[in-house]
Structure formats: C-alpha cells, structure tokens
Amino acid sequence: MKKVDFENLILFQNEDYIVINKPPYLSTLDDRHERQNILHLAKSHTPDAQVCHRLDKETSGCLVIAKNPEAYRNIAIQFENRKVEKVYHAVVDGIHEYENQLVDRNLVATNNGIAKISIKGKPATTYFNTLRTYYAHSLIECKPVTGRLHQIRIHLSFLNSPICGDEMYGGKNLYLSDLKRRFNLKKGTEELPIMQRVSLHAYSIAFEGLDGNMINVSAPYPKDYAVLIKQLEKNA
C-alpha cells in the first residue's frame, strides 16, 4: 500500500478530536506486517493522539482520534455508556425490507479471530433499516448499540442477509456478470469481484465534545464502494 497522507483523511478537527475517513486495507492499530497504520499516522500528526475505537482492516469510514488524554476519557465514557451513535452502510445479498429491525444476540470471540452467537457471549444489539433495494441486493443502514467483534457482520448473517464479500460469515462475492445480462468477459481473463473486500462502510458517528456540543461527522464512500453502488443503481 502506498504511503498515506494523513491530512487527506481528515473530515473534522478541533482542539480535542480528529475524525478521519479511514481507507480500506489499513489497520487501525499496530500491525507487524504493515509499514503504516492509523495510530502511527495520527501520532506523526499529533504526538499525544489516541485512537478511540477500532474498525476492521477492510472496513472504511469514520474513525475518531483523541488529541489529549482528557478528550480520550470523555469519549471512552460515552462508549461505555453506549452514548456514541454509529451508523454503518452495508451491501447485502438478497432483497430485504427492514424497518428498525432489532437483532439482540450475544456474541463470543474465538481464538482464531472470528466471533459467533452464543448464550455465554457478551450482549450485542444492532438495529437495521433498508435504505435501497436493487435487483438482487439491498443497501442496509446498520446502527450497532454495542461494539463487539464483527457484530454487524454476524447479525446480518443471522438475518439471512450476509454482507457481499464477507465469505467468513456466508456472504458471496459480487461480480458484474451477476448484474449485467449481456456480460462478455475477455477471453483468457478471470473476472474479479466489483469490490474485493467486505462491503461495509462506517458512514457516520456522533458524540459529545468536551464543550458539551455534539460532534456529528459523515464519511463519503471510498472509490471502490462508490463504484459498487453505481453499478447496483445502473443495473437495478
């Protein structure tokens, strides 16, 4: 991955917080296999920077960074009290009409980096709303109340609407040939998915700043996600 310019990621900034649009394929915290990660980039910009939550490596979108310890404590308390409002967008298999659909299923993380529904797990709740339906897919708004590992991915799979590209939890890769009836692949070439990752984007986040005012930030889709939505619209 080419070197990322941290300044270009910033969506919002004040004396206490930075909210960035995290690109896909970039780890939030230190990864021994990568030369750069969000925490390292943030500390190069602000030495006391602390990442306030995590996004999966493949997931793009809103990520909050505190500039000082007091700011970090402020938002940490809000996360603990479930006062931070997070909204994700996901492209899923099938046509689904969700209106404030609640999934309340405990989740437990396993040693191999995946999670599963279990009575013995920690409480996990998510609300889902359908934003748009296409020929054989849906764009879903996801509002997690808790923040468990792979929560949205597992809860959507539980609803039989797995996220496109999420093979770990039952999702399928989405190809242009799935959308276009007259699709001709050049001879001798292999068709690649329209988007080569889990189709999940952290669309917005809202929380209270140290001054008591609400901070509400939205992140535009990255290029690959925008292309996916465009193709779905075009071939709906």
Order of alpha helices (4+ residues) and beta strands (2+ residues): beta-beta-alpha-beta-beta-alpha-beta-beta-beta-beta-beta-beta-alpha-alpha-beta-beta-alpha
